[in-house]
Each structure stands twice: as C-alpha cells, then as structure tokens.
Amino acid sequence: MQKLRQLKDIQLIKVVVGVRRCGKSTLLEQFAEELLASGVTAQNIQFYKLEQPENTDFEHWRDFYYHIKNSLATDGMNYVFLDEIQLLNNFERLLDGLHILKNVDLYVTGSNAYLLSSELATILTGRAFTLQMYPFSFSEYIEYQQIEKPADTDLTNYLQIGGFPQALELYNISNDAYENYLKNLYATIIEKDIKPRNEIYNQVAFDNLTRFLSDAVGSPVSANSIANYFVHTKDNINDKTVNRYISILNNSYLFYHANRFDLKGKKILKTQGKEYIVDTGFRNVLLGREQPAGVGHTLENVVYFELVRRGNSVWIGKNAEHEIDFVAKDTAGYLHYYQVCLTMREETTRRRELLAFEKLKNHSPKTVITLDPEEPTYNGIVQRNATKWLLQGKKTAKVH
C-alpha cells in the first residue's frame, strides 16, 4: 500500500505479481477504496476482474481497450485496475495502449511470470514498476490472527499452516476445510496458470516433482540428481524435462530459485541452487504429513522469504567446503551473512554453524537464526531468536 501511494499519478504501469490467492486483488480493492475516501469520484475508477464472466466477452484486446477508453471520465485522472490480466490474449497491447493515455493511471495484477517475460519487458521497457507480493509474512500472520503477545509457539504454528489469507480463515474453522482449500488452490494454479501456457506431457511426474521440491526445501538440488531419483520411481523424465518443469513452477510463483554464490571466486554458480516454496502450508499439505520432517528447512524457507521481503538480493553462500545458508545484499549494497538452524545448544551444531562464518575474512554482519530463546554473541557473530528476528521493527515485536 505504501508503494502504491508513492507511485499514484506517476505515469508507470503498476504491476502486482505473485502466486494466485496471495492477496493481490484485495490489495487493489483496498487501494481503490482509499482513492474513493480521498475524494476521487466513482466515475474516475474502473475495476475489472478478468476471471469474472462479464469480462471474458471481449474477443479482441482492442474491444476491451475501446470499452475502457469510452468509459473514461473527462475530468481528472482515471484509475484503471485490471485483475489477473494474463487471462486476456495480447494483454500487453492493451496495457501499452492505455499507458499512453495521459489521463489514465494503470494498475494490474498477474499470477504468471509471463507478465515479466522478455516480450512484455521489451514492449513496456521503462513503463512499468513491478511489486512482488507473497502470502502473509509471520508478522502479518500475527496481525491477522490478532495475537497480542506473540510467542515461539505462534511461529511453530505459522511454520505448519503458512500464510495464505483465506486458508487461515478456513483453518480457524476446521482443518479439513483448510487442507481442501490448499489442495484445490494447487489444482487451480495447474489448470489456470500453468497448462494454458505450458505443455505438461506427464502430469504424474510433474506432481511428483512438485512434492519432491517441497520436501527438499533448504537442500541443494540439480536437474541431474532429480532425474536420477525419478529413474528409481519409474517416472521417466530426463534432466531437460526436470529443468523445464522447475522453470514452470518458478513462473507460476509456486517456487523461488536461489542461486549459489562462490564467496571466494565472487561469482554466481550455475549448479546446486535451492528452491523455496512460496508458502509452508502448501508444503505440508502437498506432502500429506502432520508435520513433515526437516522443520529446520521449513524455518530456512521462512527466513529466505523474509530476507526477500526486506528488499535484499539473496544467494546461497559457498566458501570452499563450507556452506552459508544466505548471503544477502541490502538496498544500500552491504552484505549480510545468515545461518539458520533449530538450536545452537549442542556443541557439534554450534561449531559447524560458526565455522562457516569464521572462514569469512571480512567484517560484514553475521547472524545465526534459531528457535532458541537465548541470544548470545560469539566473537561478533550474533545469535537471534527466530520469532524476535521475524518481528523485528514491527509493532507486534514484543515477544513473550
């Protein structure tokens, strides 16, 4: 909302992207309501949801363009909202045509990375501002659930059920309703965001790959190793198909890829990156277990998205034989290093996590994030409680 307010009336197409049902439509609806409250008349606001039947009758993008143009108010700025724009063929032509109208401020959402494809980027170079949106962060989850005194148990619950807004609403009613919603959401993403633009020749293998990546969050993966794994499961897909399927999952915002960064050679490595699932509730439902193994990896998944939400560029760190969970470059260009583990109370774990940091010959901040309540410091390396770190700077930051 803050970014939309800052960009209001600036001649840029505001493009809100993210996984289906993360709240993009609600964001634009709330912003439109805010415009009305500020004195903008209803005649100066047009809001179209492309999934609604009445907005699917336009056979050509030009028909939609002239419908919108002929409905514009003649006085003042017009605010046009187009929700799930990727459902319209040649939508980029529509956006281009509306953008050049001086009395139009344009806002769009999309659930497919085609919105950011090279073709669209060429057409809209310098004309669009992209806002990436995700399901609720932990602090937003705390606010939504109206938890006045956040505790570590709340983080445990968040790791299990995730942050899709409507899923949380249903979870508060019944677990069955919650699980059915997420399963149906996954099916909808496949049918509406993936299949219309991609050929999935082996749906069983695709679903199995999705579950494999869900189980492997926090672990380095490669197309070759995954293809070899699928040989044993009788899913005969080669490494090229694996790469294509992963790219499809990334483009639908189900998974986000983090490259490995060689800290010694100062270069990005092409292999052994990691895939992080957009929502941990999705992970748990797709795997079909009460509490999937690897809670530490689930915590790592949450930390990854929190770093991204805070505006960081994030990589997986490699320093000789040692791995660093995250190398984050903030908006000012400074590097920060992070390790994530459940506890530092065991000597062997503590030595392993600290050793990777000690091999770094620089003075950038180094942080270990754990579920331990204590927050000691080891020769400048700071240990942080995950609940407190995730709520850092938030109005709900007082943890009990």
C-alpha positions as CSV (number, residue, x, y, z in Angstrom):
1,M,0.0,0.0,0.0
2,Q,2.8,2.4,0.8
3,K,4.4,1.8,-2.6
4,L,1.1,2.2,-4.4
5,R,0.6,5.5,-2.6
6,Q,4.1,6.7,-3.6
7,L,3.5,5.8,-7.2
8,K,0.0,7.2,-7.5
9,D,-0.4,9.5,-10.6
10,I,3.1,8.7,-11.8
11,Q,2.9,7.5,-15.4
12,L,4.1,4.0,-14.8
13,I,2.1,0.8,-15.1
14,K,1.9,-0.6,-11.5
15,V,2.3,-4.4,-11.9
16,V,1.5,-6.5,-8.8
17,V,2.6,-10.1,-9.3
18,G,2.6,-13.2,-7.1
19,V,1.1,-16.6,-6.6
20,R,-2.7,-17.0,-7.0
21,R,-4.7,-16.0,-3.9
22,C,-1.9,-14.3,-2.0
23,G,-4.0,-11.1,-1.8
24,K,-3.2,-9.1,-5.0
25,S,-6.9,-8.5,-5.8
26,T,-7.6,-7.4,-2.2
27,L,-4.7,-5.0,-2.3
28,L,-6.0,-3.2,-5.4
29,E,-9.6,-3.2,-4.0
30,Q,-8.3,-1.6,-0.8
31,F,-6.3,1.0,-2.8
32,A,-9.4,1.8,-4.9
33,E,-11.4,2.2,-1.7
34,E,-8.7,4.5,-0.4
35,L,-8.9,6.6,-3.6
36,L,-12.7,7.0,-3.1
37,A,-12.2,8.0,0.5
38,S,-9.6,10.6,-0.6
39,G,-12.2,12.3,-2.9
40,V,-11.8,10.5,-6.2
41,T,-15.2,10.0,-7.7
42,A,-16.5,6.6,-8.7
43,Q,-16.7,7.7,-12.3
44,N,-12.9,8.0,-12.3
45,I,-12.3,4.4,-11.2
46,Q,-12.7,1.4,-13.4
47,F,-12.1,-2.1,-11.9
48,Y,-12.1,-5.3,-14.0
49,K,-11.6,-8.8,-12.7
50,L,-10.7,-10.9,-15.8
51,E,-11.9,-14.1,-14.1
52,Q,-15.5,-12.8,-14.0
53,P,-17.8,-13.9,-16.8
54,E,-18.8,-10.4,-17.8
55,N,-15.2,-9.5,-18.5
56,T,-14.5,-12.5,-20.8
57,D,-16.7,-11.4,-23.6
58,F,-14.1,-9.2,-25.3
59,E,-13.0,-11.2,-28.4
60,H,-10.1,-8.9,-29.0
61,W,-7.9,-6.7,-26.9
62,R,-8.9,-3.7,-29.0
63,D,-12.6,-4.3,-28.0
64,F,-11.6,-4.1,-24.3
65,Y,-9.4,-1.1,-25.0
66,Y,-12.2,1.0,-26.6
67,H,-14.6,-0.2,-23.9
68,I,-12.3,1.2,-21.2
69,K,-11.4,4.3,-23.2
70,N,-15.0,5.2,-23.9
71,S,-15.8,4.8,-20.2
72,L,-13.1,7.3,-19.0
73,A,-14.2,10.4,-17.1
74,T,-13.3,13.6,-19.0
75,D,-12.3,15.5,-15.8
76,G,-9.3,14.5,-13.7
77,M,-7.2,11.4,-13.6
78,N,-8.8,8.0,-14.3
79,Y,-7.7,5.0,-12.2
80,V,-7.9,1.7,-14.1
81,F,-7.5,-1.7,-12.3
82,L,-7.1,-4.9,-14.3
83,D,-7.0,-8.0,-12.1
84,E,-5.4,-11.3,-13.5
85,I,-4.6,-9.6,-16.8
86,Q,-2.7,-12.6,-18.1
87,L,-6.1,-14.2,-18.9
88,L,-6.6,-11.8,-21.8
89,N,-4.9,-12.7,-25.1
90,N,-2.4,-10.0,-26.2
91,F,-2.9,-8.2,-22.9
92,E,0.4,-6.4,-23.4
93,R,-1.1,-4.4,-26.4
94,L,-3.9,-3.3,-24.1
95,L,-1.6,-2.2,-21.4
96,D,0.6,-0.3,-24.0
97,G,-2.5,1.5,-25.4
98,L,-3.9,2.5,-22.0
99,H,-0.5,3.6,-20.7
100,I,0.0,6.3,-23.4
101,L,-3.3,8.0,-22.4
102,K,-2.3,10.9,-20.2
103,N,-5.4,10.8,-18.0
104,V,-5.0,7.1,-17.1
105,D,-3.2,5.7,-14.0
106,L,-3.0,1.9,-14.6
107,Y,-2.7,-0.9,-12.1
108,V,-2.6,-4.6,-13.0
109,T,-2.1,-8.0,-11.3
110,G,-1.0,-11.3,-12.6
111,S,-0.3,-14.8,-11.3
112,N,2.1,-15.9,-14.0
113,A,5.6,-14.7,-14.7
114,Y,4.7,-14.2,-18.4
115,L,3.9,-10.7,-17.2
116,L,7.6,-10.2,-16.8
117,S,8.7,-12.2,-19.9
118,S,11.2,-10.8,-22.4
119,E,8.4,-10.0,-24.9
120,L,6.4,-7.9,-22.4
121,A,9.6,-6.4,-21.0
122,T,10.6,-5.2,-24.5
123,I,7.2,-3.6,-25.0
124,L,7.0,-2.0,-21.6
125,T,10.6,-1.0,-21.0
126,G,10.8,1.9,-18.7
127,R,7.0,2.0,-18.4
128,A,6.2,-0.5,-15.6
129,F,7.0,-0.8,-11.9
130,T,6.8,-4.3,-10.5
131,L,5.6,-5.1,-7.0
132,Q,6.2,-8.7,-5.9
133,M,3.6,-10.0,-3.5
134,Y,3.6,-13.1,-1.3
135,P,1.3,-14.8,1.2
136,F,1.3,-13.3,4.8
137,S,4.7,-13.0,6.4
138,F,5.0,-14.1,10.1
139,S,4.3,-10.5,11.3
140,E,1.3,-10.2,9.0
141,Y,0.1,-13.6,10.3
142,I,0.4,-12.3,13.9
143,E,-1.6,-9.2,13.0
144,Y,-4.2,-11.2,11.1
145,Q,-4.7,-13.7,13.9
146,Q,-4.9,-10.8,16.3
147,I,-2.2,-12.2,18.6
148,E,-1.3,-9.6,21.1
149,K,1.6,-11.3,22.7
150,P,3.5,-13.4,20.1
151,A,5.4,-16.4,21.4
152,D,7.6,-19.1,19.8
153,T,4.6,-21.4,19.7
154,D,3.0,-19.0,17.3
155,L,6.0,-19.3,15.0
156,T,5.7,-23.1,15.2
157,N,2.0,-22.8,14.1
158,Y,3.0,-20.5,11.3
159,L,5.6,-22.9,10.0
160,Q,2.9,-25.6,9.9
161,I,-0.1,-23.7,8.3
162,G,1.5,-20.9,6.3
163,G,0.1,-17.5,5.4
164,F,-2.5,-17.7,2.6
165,P,-5.2,-15.4,3.9
166,Q,-8.3,-17.4,3.1
167,A,-6.5,-20.6,4.2
168,L,-6.0,-19.1,7.6
169,E,-9.7,-18.1,7.7
170,L,-10.7,-21.7,7.0
171,Y,-8.1,-23.1,9.4
172,N,-9.8,-21.2,12.2
173,I,-13.0,-23.1,11.2
174,S,-11.7,-26.6,10.5
175,N,-8.5,-28.4,9.4
176,D,-10.4,-30.3,6.7
177,A,-11.6,-27.0,5.1
178,Y,-8.1,-25.6,5.3
179,E,-6.5,-28.6,3.6
180,N,-9.2,-28.9,0.9
181,Y,-8.7,-25.2,0.1
182,L,-4.9,-25.5,-0.4
183,K,-5.3,-28.7,-2.4
184,N,-7.9,-27.0,-4.6
185,L,-5.7,-23.9,-4.9
186,Y,-2.8,-26.1,-6.2
187,A,-5.1,-27.7,-8.8
188,T,-6.4,-24.3,-9.9
189,I,-2.8,-23.0,-10.4
190,I,-2.1,-26.0,-12.5
191,E,-5.2,-25.6,-14.6
192,K,-5.4,-21.8,-15.0
193,D,-1.8,-20.5,-14.6
194,I,0.3,-23.4,-15.9
195,K,-1.5,-25.5,-18.5
196,P,-2.7,-22.7,-20.7
197,R,0.9,-21.7,-21.5
198,N,2.8,-24.9,-21.0
199,E,2.7,-28.5,-22.3
200,I,2.7,-30.9,-19.3
201,Y,3.2,-34.2,-21.0
202,N,3.5,-36.2,-17.8
203,Q,1.2,-34.8,-15.1
204,V,2.1,-37.5,-12.6
205,A,5.8,-36.8,-12.9
206,F,5.1,-33.0,-12.7
207,D,3.1,-33.5,-9.4
208,N,5.8,-35.8,-8.1
209,L,8.5,-33.2,-8.9
210,T,6.4,-30.6,-7.0
211,R,6.3,-32.8,-4.0
212,F,10.0,-33.7,-4.3
213,L,10.9,-30.0,-4.3
214,S,8.5,-29.3,-1.4
215,D,10.3,-32.0,0.6
216,A,13.8,-30.7,-0.5
217,V,13.4,-27.0,0.5
218,G,16.7,-25.9,2.1
219,S,18.7,-28.6,0.2
220,P,20.8,-28.1,-2.9
221,V,19.2,-29.7,-6.0
222,S,20.2,-30.2,-9.6
223,A,18.3,-31.4,-12.6
224,N,20.7,-34.4,-13.0
225,S,20.2,-35.6,-9.4
226,I,16.5,-35.2,-9.6
227,A,16.3,-37.0,-12.9
228,N,18.4,-39.9,-11.4
229,Y,16.0,-40.0,-8.5
230,F,13.0,-40.3,-10.8
231,V,14.6,-43.3,-12.6
232,H,14.0,-45.3,-9.4
233,T,10.4,-44.1,-9.0
234,K,9.6,-45.1,-12.6
235,D,8.9,-41.5,-13.6
236,N,10.9,-41.4,-16.8
237,I,11.8,-37.7,-17.2
238,N,15.3,-36.5,-18.2
239,D,17.2,-33.6,-16.8
240,K,16.0,-31.3,-19.6
241,T,12.4,-32.0,-18.7
242,V,13.2,-31.5,-15.0
243,N,14.7,-28.1,-15.8
244,R,11.6,-27.2,-17.8
245,Y,9.2,-28.3,-15.1
246,I,11.1,-26.3,-12.4
247,S,11.1,-23.3,-14.7
248,I,7.3,-23.6,-15.0
249,L,6.9,-23.9,-11.2
250,N,9.1,-20.7,-10.8
251,N,7.0,-18.9,-13.4
252,S,3.8,-19.7,-11.6
253,Y,5.3,-18.3,-8.3
254,L,5.0,-21.7,-6.6
255,F,8.7,-21.9,-6.0
256,Y,11.5,-19.3,-6.0
257,H,15.1,-20.2,-7.0
258,A,18.1,-19.1,-5.1
259,N,21.5,-19.3,-6.9
260,R,24.7,-20.4,-5.2
261,F,27.4,-17.7,-4.8
262,D,31.1,-18.6,-4.6
263,L,32.3,-16.2,-2.0
264,K,36.0,-16.9,-2.8
265,G,35.6,-16.5,-6.6
266,K,33.0,-13.8,-6.3
267,K,30.7,-15.4,-8.9
268,I,27.3,-17.0,-9.2
269,L,27.4,-20.7,-9.7
270,K,25.0,-22.4,-12.2
271,T,24.6,-25.6,-10.2
272,Q,23.3,-26.8,-6.9
273,G,21.0,-23.9,-6.2
274,K,18.0,-24.2,-3.9
275,E,14.2,-24.0,-4.4
276,Y,12.0,-22.4,-1.8
277,I,8.2,-22.9,-1.8
278,V,6.1,-19.8,-1.6
279,D,4.1,-21.0,1.4
280,T,5.0,-23.6,4.1
281,G,1.3,-24.5,4.4
282,F,1.4,-25.6,0.8
283,R,4.5,-27.7,1.6
284,N,2.8,-29.5,4.4
285,V,-0.4,-30.2,2.6
286,L,1.3,-31.4,-0.6
287,L,3.5,-33.8,1.4
288,G,0.5,-35.0,3.3
289,R,2.1,-35.4,6.7
290,E,1.0,-34.0,10.0
291,Q,4.4,-32.4,10.5
292,P,6.9,-33.0,7.7
293,A,10.5,-33.9,8.5
294,G,13.0,-31.1,8.4
295,V,11.5,-28.3,10.5
296,G,14.8,-26.6,10.2
297,H,14.4,-26.5,6.5
298,T,10.9,-25.0,6.9
299,L,12.4,-22.3,9.1
300,E,15.0,-21.7,6.5
301,N,12.3,-21.3,3.9
302,V,10.6,-18.7,6.0
303,V,13.8,-16.8,6.6
304,Y,14.5,-16.7,2.9
305,F,11.2,-15.0,2.1
306,E,11.6,-12.6,5.0
307,L,15.0,-11.5,3.6
308,V,13.5,-11.0,0.2
309,R,10.6,-9.1,1.7
310,R,13.0,-6.7,3.4
311,G,14.4,-5.8,0.0
312,N,17.5,-8.0,-0.1
313,S,19.1,-9.8,-3.0
314,V,19.6,-13.3,-1.7
315,W,22.0,-16.1,-2.6
316,I,23.2,-19.4,-1.1
317,G,26.8,-19.0,0.0
318,K,29.7,-21.3,-0.8
319,N,33.1,-20.7,0.9
320,A,35.4,-23.5,-0.1
321,E,34.0,-26.6,1.6
322,H,31.7,-24.6,3.9
323,E,28.1,-23.6,3.1
324,I,26.4,-20.4,4.3
325,D,22.6,-20.5,4.2
326,F,22.2,-17.0,2.9
327,V,24.3,-14.2,1.6
328,A,22.0,-11.1,1.5
329,K,22.8,-7.8,-0.1
330,D,20.7,-5.0,1.2
331,T,19.3,-2.0,-0.7
332,A,22.4,0.0,0.2
333,G,24.7,-2.6,-1.3
334,Y,26.0,-4.0,2.0
335,L,26.4,-7.8,2.6
336,H,25.0,-9.8,5.5
337,Y,25.5,-13.5,6.2
338,Y,22.9,-15.8,7.8
339,Q,22.8,-19.3,9.1
340,V,19.6,-21.0,10.1
341,C,19.2,-24.0,12.4
342,L,16.7,-25.2,15.1
343,T,19.1,-24.9,18.0
344,M,22.7,-24.0,18.9
345,R,22.7,-25.7,22.2
346,E,24.6,-28.8,21.0
347,E,28.4,-28.3,20.8
348,T,28.7,-30.1,17.4
349,T,26.0,-28.0,15.8
350,R,27.3,-24.8,17.3
351,R,30.8,-25.5,15.9
352,R,29.5,-26.4,12.5
353,E,27.4,-23.2,12.1
354,L,30.1,-20.9,13.4
355,L,32.9,-22.4,11.5
356,A,31.5,-21.4,8.1
357,F,31.4,-17.8,9.4
358,E,34.9,-17.9,10.9
359,K,36.3,-18.7,7.5
360,L,35.0,-15.5,6.1
361,K,37.7,-12.8,6.1
362,N,35.5,-9.7,6.3
363,H,33.6,-7.7,8.8
364,S,30.1,-7.9,7.3
365,P,27.4,-8.7,9.9
366,K,27.0,-12.4,10.6
367,T,23.8,-13.8,12.2
368,V,22.6,-17.3,13.2
369,I,18.8,-17.6,13.4
370,T,17.5,-20.3,15.7
371,L,14.4,-21.3,17.8
372,D,16.5,-21.0,21.0
373,P,15.2,-18.2,23.3
374,E,18.7,-17.1,24.2
375,E,20.6,-14.7,22.0
376,P,24.3,-14.9,22.8
377,T,27.2,-13.5,20.7
378,Y,30.3,-15.5,19.6
379,N,33.2,-13.3,18.7
380,G,31.0,-10.8,16.9
381,I,28.6,-13.5,15.4
382,V,25.1,-12.8,16.7
383,Q,22.6,-15.5,17.5
384,R,19.0,-14.4,17.1
385,N,15.7,-15.9,18.2
386,A,13.7,-16.5,15.1
387,T,10.4,-15.2,16.5
388,K,12.1,-11.9,17.6
389,W,14.0,-11.6,14.3
390,L,11.0,-12.1,12.1
391,L,9.0,-9.5,14.1
392,Q,12.0,-7.1,14.1
393,G,10.8,-3.5,13.7
394,K,7.1,-4.5,13.7
395,K,4.5,-3.1,16.0
396,T,4.0,-6.6,17.3
397,A,7.6,-7.1,18.1
398,K,7.3,-7.7,21.8
399,V,7.7,-11.4,22.2
400,H,6.7,-13.4,25.3
